[in-house]
Amino acid sequence: MNPKASAQQIKTKPGIVELVDKLLDDYIYPEIAGILNEQGHRPGGTARRGCHNARFTPLKVAYLIHEYKLRSRYDRLRQRGMLTRQEAAVHLSISEQTAGRWAKYGIITRHAYNGHYSLYEICDGDLPQKQCSRWNRLEDRATQPRTSTGEERGVV
């Protein structure tokens, strides 16, 4: 049997590319690199002399995504209906800073698409009213159970 060509020896296995494609739905590049390393996968260049201990890095994951033309995490989140902070603020009639604070306290859901930026998921549930009050803080309002009808809240 003939040995593999040198280009085939350093190519990443198709199973790893498929796994990266699946992981892109829920994780950012550093998290994907960590998962692949924990599972014992190695990048394709480990066949080279002196590279047998190579591990996945966020840059290597980004290279795989670009090289195999996988859809980016940003595109996947946008397809699922996520909004940018500006779009979420306009949709909710609040400022961008308020949208960020609501995400911090779990009122709306934030999904990272890289290490620094996120897209926001707006639920159809009952969101708190925008207000400025030091006696009714956002932290307190976020922990209160949200109800759907005014009658249950005492509003008649």
C-alpha positions as CSV (number, residue, x, y, z in Angstrom):
1,M,0.0,0.0,0.0
2,N,1.2,3.4,-0.9
3,P,1.5,6.0,1.9
4,K,-0.7,9.0,1.7
5,A,0.5,12.1,-0.1
6,S,1.9,14.8,2.1
7,A,-1.1,17.1,1.4
8,Q,-3.4,14.3,2.6
9,Q,-1.4,13.6,5.7
10,I,-1.8,17.2,7.0
11,K,-5.5,17.6,6.0
12,T,-8.0,17.8,8.8
13,K,-10.3,14.8,9.0
14,P,-13.8,15.2,7.6
15,G,-15.4,14.1,10.9
16,I,-13.7,17.0,12.7
17,V,-15.0,19.4,10.1
18,E,-18.5,18.1,10.5
19,L,-18.2,18.4,14.3
20,V,-17.0,22.0,14.0
21,D,-20.0,22.7,11.8
22,K,-22.4,21.3,14.4
23,L,-20.6,23.1,17.3
24,L,-20.9,26.5,15.5
25,D,-24.7,26.5,16.3
26,D,-24.0,26.9,20.0
27,Y,-20.3,27.9,20.6
28,I,-17.8,30.6,19.7
29,Y,-14.3,29.8,18.3
30,P,-12.4,29.5,21.7
31,E,-15.1,27.3,23.1
32,I,-15.0,25.0,20.0
33,A,-11.2,24.8,20.3
34,G,-11.5,23.8,23.9
35,I,-14.2,21.1,23.2
36,L,-12.1,19.6,20.4
37,N,-9.0,19.5,22.6
38,E,-10.9,18.0,25.5
39,Q,-12.2,15.2,23.2
40,G,-8.7,14.5,22.1
41,H,-9.0,15.7,18.5
42,R,-5.9,17.1,16.8
43,P,-5.5,19.4,13.8
44,G,-4.4,18.0,10.5
45,G,-0.8,19.3,10.7
46,T,0.1,16.8,13.5
47,A,1.7,14.5,10.8
48,R,4.5,16.9,10.4
49,R,7.8,16.4,12.2
50,G,7.7,18.1,15.6
51,C,4.0,18.9,15.5
52,H,2.6,15.7,17.1
53,N,1.5,17.7,20.2
54,A,-0.4,20.4,18.2
55,R,-3.7,21.4,19.6
56,F,-6.7,23.4,18.3
57,T,-6.7,27.1,18.8
58,P,-9.4,29.7,18.0
59,L,-7.3,30.7,15.0
60,K,-7.2,27.1,13.7
61,V,-10.9,26.8,14.1
62,A,-11.4,30.1,12.2
63,Y,-9.2,28.7,9.4
64,L,-11.2,25.5,9.2
65,I,-14.5,27.5,8.9
66,H,-13.0,29.7,6.2
67,E,-11.3,26.9,4.3
68,Y,-14.3,24.6,4.2
69,K,-16.7,27.5,3.6
70,L,-18.9,26.8,6.7
71,R,-21.5,29.3,7.6
72,S,-20.3,31.7,10.3
73,R,-21.9,31.8,13.8
74,Y,-23.1,35.3,13.1
75,D,-25.0,34.1,10.0
76,R,-26.5,31.2,11.9
77,L,-27.8,33.4,14.7
78,R,-29.2,35.9,12.3
79,Q,-31.1,33.1,10.5
80,R,-32.6,32.1,13.9
81,G,-34.0,35.6,14.2
82,M,-31.5,37.2,16.6
83,L,-31.1,41.0,16.5
84,T,-28.2,43.4,16.9
85,R,-28.2,45.6,20.0
86,Q,-29.3,48.5,17.9
87,E,-32.2,46.5,16.4
88,A,-33.2,45.1,19.8
89,A,-33.3,48.6,21.2
90,V,-35.5,49.9,18.4
91,H,-37.8,46.9,18.7
92,L,-38.2,47.3,22.4
93,S,-38.3,51.1,22.3
94,I,-35.4,51.4,24.8
95,S,-31.8,52.6,24.6
96,E,-28.9,50.4,23.6
97,Q,-27.5,50.7,27.1
98,T,-30.8,49.5,28.6
99,A,-30.8,46.5,26.2
100,G,-27.3,45.6,27.4
101,R,-28.4,45.9,31.1
102,W,-31.5,43.8,30.4
103,A,-29.3,41.1,28.8
104,K,-27.0,41.3,31.9
105,Y,-29.9,40.5,34.2
106,G,-31.4,37.8,32.0
107,I,-34.5,39.7,30.9
108,I,-33.5,39.3,27.3
109,T,-31.1,36.6,26.0
110,R,-27.7,37.5,24.6
111,H,-25.8,35.1,22.3
112,A,-22.1,35.7,21.6
113,Y,-21.0,35.3,18.0
114,N,-17.3,36.1,18.8
115,G,-15.4,37.1,21.9
116,H,-16.7,40.7,22.0
117,Y,-20.0,41.0,20.2
118,S,-23.4,39.5,20.7
119,L,-26.8,39.2,19.1
120,Y,-30.0,39.4,21.2
121,E,-33.0,37.1,21.3
122,I,-36.3,38.9,22.2
123,C,-38.8,36.6,23.9
124,D,-42.5,37.2,23.3
125,G,-43.2,37.2,27.1
126,D,-43.9,40.1,29.4
127,L,-41.0,42.5,29.5
128,P,-40.6,45.1,32.3
129,Q,-41.6,48.6,31.7
130,K,-38.8,51.1,31.0
131,Q,-38.4,53.3,34.0
132,C,-35.9,55.2,35.9
133,S,-36.1,54.6,39.6
134,R,-33.6,54.0,42.3
135,W,-36.2,52.4,44.6
136,N,-37.5,49.9,42.0
137,R,-34.1,48.7,40.7
138,L,-33.7,46.5,37.6
139,E,-32.1,43.8,39.6
140,D,-35.3,43.5,41.7
141,R,-37.6,43.6,38.7
142,A,-35.6,40.9,36.9
143,T,-36.0,38.4,39.8
144,Q,-39.8,39.0,40.1
145,P,-41.9,36.4,38.3
146,R,-43.3,37.8,35.1
147,T,-47.0,37.4,34.5
148,S,-49.0,37.8,31.3
149,T,-52.2,39.5,32.4
150,G,-52.7,42.8,34.2
151,E,-55.3,41.2,36.5
152,E,-52.7,38.9,38.0
153,R,-50.4,41.9,38.7
154,G,-53.1,43.7,40.6
155,V,-54.0,46.1,37.7
156,V,-57.8,46.2,37.1
